[in-house]
Amino acid sequence: MSIPDEFIQELKSRVDIEDVISNYVTLKKSGNRLVGLCPFHREKSPSFSVNKSGNYFHCFGCGAGGDIITFIRKIENVDYVDAIKIIAARAGMDVPEGKADDGLRRLKNRIYEANREAAHFFFDQLMKNPAGNNALKYLRGRCLSDSTIVHFGLGYSPPDRHQLTNHLLSKGFKGEELVAANLVLQSRNGSGKYFDTFSDRVMFPIMDLKGNVIAFGGRIMTDIKPKYLNTAETPVFNKRKNLFAMNFAKNHVKGQIILVEGYMDVIALHQAGFETAVATLGTALTPEQANKIKQYCEEVVICYDSDQAGKNATLRAINILRPAGLRIKVVHVPNGKDPDEFIKSYGEQGPSRYGLLLEQAPNDIEYRLSELRKSFDLNNADDKVKYLTQASDILSAIENPVERDVYSSKLSDDLNVQKKAMESLVERGVRKEQERAYREYNRQNRYNKMPDIIQMNPDRNVNIRAARAEEAIISVMMLNPDVAVKISGELKPEEFVTGFNRNIYTVLLKRLSNGLDVSISDVSGDFTVEEMSMLVRLIDSHVKENNPMSAVSTYISILREEGAKLTPSQIADADNDTIMELIRQTQKKKLGQS
């Protein structure tokens, strides 16, 4: 039985790995992972962990690892298809039967078409139907020009909850297609009647990077809750992976993206000339969204509301953006205003004043220190000690020693304490972090010592340097989707020295050529349980680079250098032309080094 990749991706988007594994393992939060006692071997201290952002599990003790499907295969002792059936049953989804069923693909195409038709309908209701006058008045009252309204395709859903349904049915769409798109709901009273999901709301189309309408946000114009109603997750929409207006922002990025809280803030900023503004879709920022941002820029400016909820959201976003390798600045909009209010309050000067806020925004370290400082009376000795102690925790997490030194000096000067004392506090925190990292490294480094690696990849011992370069390349591909495509165009499978890694790379290339993802949570259908465990160990033992493409160039050079070498038996069996070419390359290399 062949199951379409689209169904599997939809299934994984609906099922939380923590929820599933928690049925078998008691998990506790530890850093950015969840840990517990491994269900696959006997142990007294927990070495089993779940990485939610990567959607995989890994036991540092026995080496088991993989995605949610691999976990069910292993713990329930079932094959790949049966594991999918078990997970699908939890999600209330029916597994498509038959040979490579194209049903989900066809459904997705129909949802795209229905969303596009719905967007036109909502727009016409806003601009051409008198019933939309209040909504249009509301948008113009928010100082949006007609060209901005058209650019974002804004619309209005009428109060009659059958108008969109009847319109789409008249266009040939089926009721079940519209329910799957979450444009329409079906009555639960047994009548089976359909009615509109959205009514009497200003409508904001949400688009993917290709410009397809994948969902909608609807804002009520009264005090009725909820203020915003968003499309539920569908086969084409995952709110964790998409960002509002990213389809526009990606075309204007010059090193920086502005992250705000709401649709109206995004639209107001674009209208004011800040066309790299994006927003999350009714949820807190996710690692998937941070990785998507990282594909287009190196710096994010967070501009959330100034209330406590906004501050909490800012700190959460910092903790997600930093691990993604992004520089961060935080804008504080004065007087508790949001960006939209701030720009409007200054009329023609609004955009230039907001531009100054962006330019002068502190980085995330300065912001965190400033926010922390507000909690203490620094004229009080005890509070001063507490502040410096907690500030040292912030500084000790900074990887760059020069940056740590700069902030240590600034804090000691500002609060009139000896720099050596401040440095001592920070260094103590650094040592604690290093000790933790070292312990983690030792646990992860077991990967290189496990005998099953040699069993699965017998070439590794003979070609250790090449094998490590291959493993680094595979890791970078699976951790960096944008880089994976570039690698696939530069490196051929036959350049791999070890057979096991060559086979892995070949599978990844095939997926990429078919437009499929290659992260660890996407490939379990292509590998055995043992191979998935090996891939997870490979990824967890890999040190992430700040510039993955540059690192890959180095790994490829190492691989090609090692690939040019011959073993003693190969030297004995090689023809004269091969030997002479190898001698010429070796001499050329020596001349280049001298």
C-alpha positions, 0 to 999 in steps of 0.5 A: 500500500502506497500512501501519498506524501501529502497525506503524511505531511497533513497527518503530522501537522495535525498530531503533536509528537509530545501528545503521542509519546506522552501516552508511553513515556512520562516527559518533563521539560528540560531546556528546549527538549522534553526528557524521560526514561527510554521505553526501548531499554532499561535505565534509571536516569532519563536519556530519552528526549523529544525535540518538539521544534524538530519533531523527532525523538532520540535516546542518547543511551540506546541510540533509538531515534526518529520521527513520530511514525518511527516511534510508533513503528518501534514501540507497537512493533508494526510496519510503516503503514500500520504505524500511520493507521494508528496515528491517523486514528488518533487524529480522526483521519482516514488513510487513503487506500489504493495505489498512490492515491491522488485524492489528497492532491486533488483536494488540495487543488480544489481548496486552492481554487475555492479559496481564490473564488472566496477571496474574489467574493469577499472583495466584491462584497466589500467594494461593490455591495452596499452591505459592505459599506460599514466594513469599507468605512471601517478600513478607510477609518483606519487610514487604509487607501483603496490601493492598499485594500486592493493590494492585500485583497481585503474583503467582507463576509456578509452576515447572511451565513449562506451567501458564500456557501450558495455562491461556491456551490453554484460554481461547482464546488462540493460541500465536502470540499468547502468543509475541508477548506474550512470556508463552510461548516456543516450542521450537526443537528442531522440536517447536513446543511452547510453554512458560512464559517465567516460572517459580518467580518472584515476579511484578510486573505492569507497567502503562501509564498507562491501567492496561493490563498491558503486561509483567511483571517476575519476581524469583527467590527463590534465588541463580540468575541473573538475579535479575530477568527482564523481558518482552522488548519486544512490540507493547505494551511498550517498556522505554525509554518506560515506568516501573514504577508511573507509573500510580499515581504520576501520581495523587499527584504534587504537584510531585515524583517519586521515582526509585528502582532497583527494583520492591521499592523502589517498592512499599515506598515506596508502602506507606510513604506515598511514592506518587510513587515510580517505577523504570525497567524493567531499564535505565538512565534514558532521555530518553523516560522523562525526558520522560514524568516532565516531563509530571507534575512539575518536580522529581525526587528520585533515590534510587539505591543508594549503591555505585559502580554506583548513583553512576554511574547517578545521574550518568547520570540527572542528565545526562538529567533536566537537559536535560528541564528538571527540577530534581533532588535526590539522596538519599543513604541512609546505611550503603549501604541502599536505601530499602526497607531504610532504612525497615524498619530504623527500624520506625514511624519509618522513613517519617518519617526517610525523609521527612527525607532527602527534605527535606534532599537536596542538589540535583544541583550540590551532590551532584556537588561533594560526590562530586568532593571525595571524590577529592581530598586538599584539604590537598594543594595540587595536589589542591586546584587539580585539585578547583577546576578540575574543580568550575569545569567543573560550575559553568560548565554552570549557566545561571543566573548567580546560581546560578553566583555562589552556588556560586562564593562557597561554594567560595571560602569553603570552600577559602579561595581568593579569590573572583575566582580562582574566578570567573575559572575558572568564567567561562573555562568559561562562555566556552568553553561560549558559544563552542561554543553560538555555533558551533552556533547559527551552524551551525543558523542556516543554516536561515533562509538556505537558498533552498529554504525560500523555495521551499517556503514562498514566503509566508515572506519577506512574513510573516517574523514570522508564519512564525517564530511558526508555526515555533516553535509547530510545534517546541513541538508536536513536542518536547512531546507534552503541550503539543501536545494543548493547542495543538490545542484553542486554535489553528485552521489557518486562523489560520496566515498561511503556506501551508506551515506551515498544511499542516504544522499541519493534518497534526499536528492530524489525527494528534493527533485520531486519537490518534497521536504528532507527534514527528519520528520519528513523522510521516515517512509524512505528509511528503516527504523534503524536508519532513522535512528542513525540519522537522528544521532547524526543530526544531534551530534552535528554542531550547527553553523552560523553560515551553513552554506560556507561550512558545506563548501568546506565539507565538499572540499574535504570529501573531494580531497578524500575521494581523490585518494586511493587505498593500497589495493586500489593503487595496486589495481589501478591503471597507469593513467589513473596513477599518473593523474593522481601523482600530478594532482598530489604534486600540484597540491604540494606546490600550492602549499609551498 
